[in-house]
Amino acid sequence: MNLEPALSPRQKAAVIVRLLIGSGEDLSLEQLPPDAQSALAHEMALMGLVDRQTRDRVIEEFCESVEQVGVTFPGGLNPTLDLLGGTLSQDTADRLRRMAAMAGHSDPWDRIATLPARQIAGLAQSEAVEIAAVLFSKLPVPKAAEAFALMPADQARHIAYAMSLTSGIETPALRRIGVALLQAVDGTARPAIDKAPVEKVGAILNEAPSGTRDQVLTGLDEDDAAFAQEVRKAIFTWANIPSRIDPRDIPRIARAADPATLHKAIAGAKDADRVAAEFILSNLSSRMADGIRDEAEALGRVSSEDTETAMAEIVATIRRMEQAGDLFLISADTDDDGTEIAIRTAESA
C-alpha cells in the first residue's frame, strides 16, 4: 500500500536513511541521541511502500536543505576539542575534558582512553585491583595492551583475573568509577615531557640513519649500558622485523605497503638487512614472493640511500598499522648475556 505523499519529517528521515543504506553508504547513527535512534528505527519498522514520485520529492527537499547549510559545528565539548586540535594547550584541553566529564556532559571513559599508556599503568597500580580491572575493561585493546606491558607481571595477572568479574557492573557505577579515576588523574602532576627518556631516544633513533643510530648506541653502551639496553628495546627498524613481527602479519604488511617501495627495499637489502628481506619473502605465498623477487631483480642495483629510505617507509607502514591496532609488535627483551629474545606482550583480539 502506498503511503500518502505528504510525509512527516520523521518519515522523510527514514526514507533518506533507507536510501543511503541501500546504496551501500557506510552510515553511522551512533552520534544521535538514543531516543532519536529508537524513534527512527520504530518509524522505519512501520513504513511500507513509498512511490517513486514521493521518493524523488524527499530527495530533492533533502538536497535543498543541505545546500542551505553554511557551516556546522560538531556539537558537544569533546568533538569540539578534537576539531580545535593543537590550537589549545594540552593542559587547557585536558582541564576542559575533565570538567565536562565530571559535570555529566561527556563520558569520562572517553577522556581516560586518551591518557598515555604509562599514565594509565601508574593509575592502575595506585588503585584497588577491582578498580584497575574495570579500567582495563573499558580501554581500547591496543591502549590496554600497551599499558599492561608496563606493569609488573604479578599485578597484571591479578587484574586480568579480576576483569572476568566486571561484566555485571551497571552503567551508573561505571560512570562513578570513571569520574573517580579522572579526579585521581587531576590530582597527579602532568609531566612536562610526555615521553620517558627511553621512549624519546628510541623514537629519535628510529628516524635516524642506520650509521648514526649504531654510533649513538655504541656510545650509550660506554656511558650507561643499562640505559642503552632499554633504548634498544624501544627501537624498531628493518633489522628488527624477524624478531618483532609475527610471521602471520607479513602478508597484511605486504599488502599495506607501497609495492614499488617494498620491491626497492628487497632489492637493496644486503648483508644483515638481507635476513629481514628473506623473512618477509618466506612468509608470503609462493606466487606473491616470486612476483616480488622478479620485480626486485628487474630494478637492478639500488643505491644504499634509496634502500634505506625504502626500508624506513616499510617500517613507518608497520608503525601505522600498530598504532591503528591492526597488528601488535613483539616486545624485544634481552637476557643477562645481552642476547635478544622475543616475548609476546599482547595478542590480537
C-alpha positions in Angstrom: 0.0 0.0 0.0 1.4 3.4 -1.0 2.0 6.0 1.7 0.4 9.4 1.5 2.6 11.8 -0.5 2.8 14.2 2.5 5.3 12.6 4.8 6.2 13.7 8.3 9.7 14.9 9.0 10.5 11.6 10.8 9.2 9.6 7.8 11.3 11.7 5.4 14.4 11.0 7.6 13.5 7.3 7.4 13.4 7.5 3.6 16.8 9.2 3.4 18.4 6.7 5.8 16.9 3.7 3.8 18.2 5.1 0.5 21.7 5.7 1.9 21.9 2.2 3.4 20.5 0.7 0.2 23.2 2.4 -1.9 26.0 0.9 0.2 27.0 4.0 2.2 28.9 3.5 5.4 26.3 5.2 7.6 26.6 5.6 11.4 23.8 6.9 13.6 25.7 6.5 16.9 26.0 10.2 17.3 22.3 10.6 17.5 20.6 10.6 21.0 19.3 7.2 22.0 15.7 8.4 21.8 16.2 9.7 18.2 17.8 6.4 17.2 14.8 4.4 18.7 12.3 6.7 17.1 13.9 6.4 13.7 14.0 2.6 13.9 10.4 2.5 15.0 9.4 4.7 12.1 11.2 2.5 9.6 9.5 -0.5 11.0 6.1 1.0 10.4 6.7 2.2 6.8 5.7 0.2 3.8 6.0 1.2 0.1 7.0 4.7 -0.9 6.3 5.5 -4.6 9.0 6.9 -6.9 7.4 10.4 -7.1 7.4 10.8 -3.3 10.9 9.4 -3.0 12.2 11.9 -5.6 10.4 14.8 -3.8 12.0 13.8 -0.4 15.5 13.6 -2.0 15.0 17.0 -3.7 13.9 18.6 -0.4 16.8 16.9 1.5 19.4 18.2 -1.1 18.0 21.7 -0.9 18.3 21.6 2.9 21.9 20.5 2.7 22.7 23.2 0.2 21.3 25.9 2.6 23.8 24.9 5.3 26.6 27.4 5.6 28.7 25.9 8.4 28.1 23.2 11.0 29.7 22.7 14.4 30.5 19.3 16.0 28.1 19.6 18.9 29.5 18.7 22.3 32.8 19.6 24.0 34.8 16.5 23.1 34.2 16.7 19.3 34.8 20.5 19.5 38.2 20.0 21.2 39.0 17.3 18.6 38.2 19.9 15.9 40.4 22.5 17.5 43.3 20.0 17.6 46.5 21.7 18.6 45.2 25.2 18.8 44.6 24.9 22.5 47.3 24.0 25.0 47.2 20.3 26.1 46.7 21.4 29.8 43.7 23.6 28.8 42.1 20.8 26.7 42.7 18.2 29.4 41.1 20.5 32.0 38.0 21.2 29.8 37.5 17.5 29.1 37.8 16.6 32.8 35.3 19.4 33.8 32.8 18.2 31.1 33.1 14.6 32.3 32.7 15.4 36.0 29.7 17.7 35.2 28.0 14.8 33.4 28.3 16.5 29.9 30.5 13.7 28.5 31.6 10.2 29.1 34.6 10.1 31.5 35.9 6.9 29.8 36.4 8.8 26.5 38.8 11.1 28.3 40.6 8.2 30.1 41.1 6.3 26.9 43.2 9.3 25.6 45.7 9.1 28.5 49.3 8.0 27.8 49.8 4.2 28.4 52.4 5.0 31.1 50.0 7.2 33.0 47.3 4.5 32.7 49.7 1.9 34.1 50.6 4.2 37.0 46.9 4.9 37.7 46.1 1.1 37.7 48.9 0.4 40.1 47.6 3.1 42.6 44.1 1.7 42.6 42.5 -1.4 44.0 42.7 -4.5 41.7 38.9 -4.4 41.2 39.0 -0.7 40.0 42.0 -1.4 37.8 40.1 -4.3 36.2 37.2 -2.0 35.3 39.7 0.5 33.9 41.3 -2.1 31.6 37.9 -3.5 30.6 36.9 0.0 29.3 40.1 0.7 27.4 40.5 0.1 23.7 42.5 -3.1 23.2 45.7 -1.5 21.8 45.9 1.0 24.6 45.2 -1.7 27.3 47.9 -3.9 25.8 50.4 -1.1 25.8 49.7 -0.2 29.4 49.6 -3.9 30.5 53.2 -4.4 29.2 54.4 -1.6 31.5 53.1 -3.2 34.7 54.6 -5.9 37.0 53.7 -9.4 35.8 52.0 -10.4 39.1 49.8 -7.3 39.3 48.9 -7.7 35.6 47.9 -11.3 36.3 45.6 -10.3 39.2 44.0 -7.5 37.1 43.4 -10.0 34.2 41.6 -12.4 36.6 39.5 -9.6 38.1 38.4 -8.5 34.7 36.4 -11.7 34.5 34.2 -10.4 37.3 33.4 -7.0 35.8 30.6 -8.0 33.4 27.8 -7.3 36.0 28.6 -3.6 36.7 25.8 -1.3 35.8 26.1 2.0 33.9 25.8 4.4 36.9 28.5 2.6 38.7 30.8 2.6 35.7 30.3 6.4 35.4 31.1 6.9 39.1 34.3 4.9 38.7 35.3 6.8 35.6 34.7 10.2 37.3 36.7 9.0 40.4 39.6 7.9 38.2 39.6 11.3 36.4 39.7 13.0 39.7 42.8 10.9 40.6 44.4 11.9 37.3 43.6 15.5 38.0 45.5 15.3 41.3 48.6 13.9 39.5 51.1 16.4 38.1 51.3 16.3 34.4 54.9 15.6 33.1 56.5 18.5 31.4 57.8 16.0 28.8 55.2 13.5 27.6 57.5 10.6 26.8 60.0 8.9 29.1 63.7 9.3 28.1 64.0 5.8 26.8 60.9 6.1 24.6 62.0 9.6 23.3 65.6 8.4 22.5 64.2 5.3 20.9 61.8 7.3 18.7 64.6 9.6 17.6 66.9 6.8 16.7 64.1 5.1 14.8 64.2 8.0 12.4 67.9 8.4 12.3 70.2 6.9 9.6 71.5 3.5 10.5 75.1 4.7 10.7 74.2 7.4 13.2 72.0 5.0 15.1 74.8 2.5 15.5 77.3 5.1 16.6 74.9 6.5 19.2 74.1 3.1 20.6 77.8 2.3 20.8 78.4 5.5 22.7 75.5 4.8 25.0 76.9 1.3 25.8 80.1 3.1 27.1 78.2 5.8 29.0 75.3 3.8 30.5 75.0 0.1 29.4 71.6 -0.3 31.2 70.1 2.7 29.5 71.5 1.6 26.1 69.8 -1.8 26.6 66.4 -0.2 27.3 66.8 2.1 24.3 67.4 -1.0 22.1 64.1 -2.4 23.3 62.3 0.8 22.2 63.9 0.8 18.7 62.1 -0.8 15.8 63.9 -0.9 12.5 64.1 -3.0 9.3 66.5 -5.4 11.0 64.1 -6.0 13.9 61.3 -7.3 11.6 62.2 -11.0 12.0 62.3 -10.8 15.8 59.4 -8.5 16.4 56.8 -9.3 13.7 54.5 -12.3 13.9 55.0 -14.2 10.6 51.2 -14.3 10.2 51.2 -10.5 9.9 53.6 -10.4 7.0 51.0 -10.8 4.2 48.9 -7.9 5.5 52.0 -5.7 5.8 53.0 -6.5 2.2 49.5 -5.6 1.0 49.5 -2.3 3.0 53.0 -1.3 1.8 53.6 0.6 -1.4 54.6 -2.1 -3.9 57.4 -0.1 -5.5 58.8 0.7 -2.1 58.7 -2.9 -1.0 60.4 -4.0 -4.2 63.2 -1.4 -3.7 63.7 -2.4 -0.1 64.0 -6.1 -1.0 66.3 -5.4 -4.0 68.7 -3.2 -1.9 68.9 -5.5 1.1 72.4 -6.6 1.7 74.4 -8.4 4.5 72.4 -8.2 7.8 69.5 -6.5 6.1 69.0 -9.5 3.9 67.8 -11.5 6.9 64.7 -9.3 7.2 64.1 -9.4 3.4 64.2 -13.2 3.4 61.9 -13.3 6.4 59.3 -11.3 4.5 59.6 -13.4 1.4 59.4 -16.7 3.2 56.2 -15.8 5.0 54.3 -14.8 1.8 52.6 -17.2 -0.6 55.0 -18.6 -3.3 53.2 -16.7 -6.0 53.4 -13.4 -4.2 57.1 -13.9 -3.1 58.2 -14.9 -6.6 56.5 -11.8 -8.0 58.3 -9.5 -5.6 61.6 -11.2 -6.3 61.1 -10.7 -10.1 60.2 -7.0 -9.6 63.2 -6.6 -7.3 65.6 -8.2 -9.7 64.3 -6.0 -12.5 65.3 -2.9 -10.6 68.9 -3.9 -10.8 71.3 -2.1 -8.5 69.6 0.1 -5.8 71.7 2.8 -4.1 72.2 2.5 -0.3 70.4 5.8 0.2 67.3 4.7 -1.7 67.4 1.3 0.0 67.5 2.9 3.5 64.6 5.3 2.5 62.5 2.4 1.2 63.2 0.3 4.4 62.2 3.3 6.6 58.9 3.7 4.7 58.1 0.0 5.2 58.9 0.4 8.9 56.6 3.5 9.0 53.8 1.4 7.4 54.2 -1.2 10.2 54.2 1.5 12.9 51.0 3.0 11.4 49.3 -0.5 11.5 50.4 -0.9 15.1 49.0 2.4 16.1 45.7 1.6 14.4 45.6 -1.7 16.3 45.9 -3.8 13.1 48.9 -5.7 14.5 51.0 -5.9 17.7 54.8 -5.8 17.8 56.5 -8.5 19.8 58.3 -6.7 22.6 62.1 -7.2 22.4 63.8 -8.1 25.7 67.3 -9.1 26.5 68.7 -11.8 28.8 71.6 -11.5 31.1 74.1 -12.1 28.3 72.6 -9.4 26.1 71.1 -11.9 23.7 67.9 -10.7 22.2 64.8 -12.8 22.9 61.3 -12.0 21.8 58.3 -12.2 24.1 54.7 -11.6 23.2 53.2 -8.7 25.2 49.7 -8.8 23.6 47.7 -11.0 21.4 45.4 -9.7 18.7 41.8 -9.5 19.8 
